């Protein structure tokens, strides 16, 4: 006994357009590198960033699943972390295996600040109490703390935190309530470190407020921003 499968080949113009669009999206996706990290915007819930293994960062929206809002040619090697600033809505930071940490205004395709840490950078995190303070960790076991309001070109603190050679520091987190950070390494260890008084001065400032923190970062951006950088 012979059986035949009968499939209708009729389709509407709308269906054909949908199939063509799906094919285009699929074809585009085949050329993309793997995503390595992502972060959602702090206030705009549909906006998020995706870092890739080829060094690009894509700005994306949940409203447009088939295309990117923008793509930044951010790094030369894999992006390990992207983090939106906790205060300023346009600012984010990224770090990479290419040894660099970069600070961005998402309306511009060139970084506002670039820091070479001399080793692969595993994580970068903004502090919860200042718009201009962030930390980063590197594969050679160092923790770096930056405050762009105090020093725009160098870290204000660098500390080796590993006891064994070849131990990579992989993650960093700021405590939300106390002047402390937690650090993790590739051997499964976690440690906590207390920030020295000069690293938390802004907590004692009388004019401390979210609006003032945003204004402080905006002033820095105006100093380094070029009209043709967009």
Buried (B, 14 or more C-beta within 10 A) or exposed (E): EEEEEEEEEEEEEEEEEEEEEEEEEEEEEEEBEEEBBBBBBBEEEEBBBBBBBBBBBBBBBEEEEEEBBEBBEBBEBBBBBBBBBBBBBBBBBBBBBBBBBBBBBBEBBBBBBEBEBEBBBBBBBBBEBBBBBBBBBBBBBBBBBBBBBBEBEEBBBBEEBBEEEEBBBBBBBBBEEEBBBEBBBBEEBEBEBEBEEEBBEBEEEEEEEEEEBBEBBBEBBEEBBEEEEE
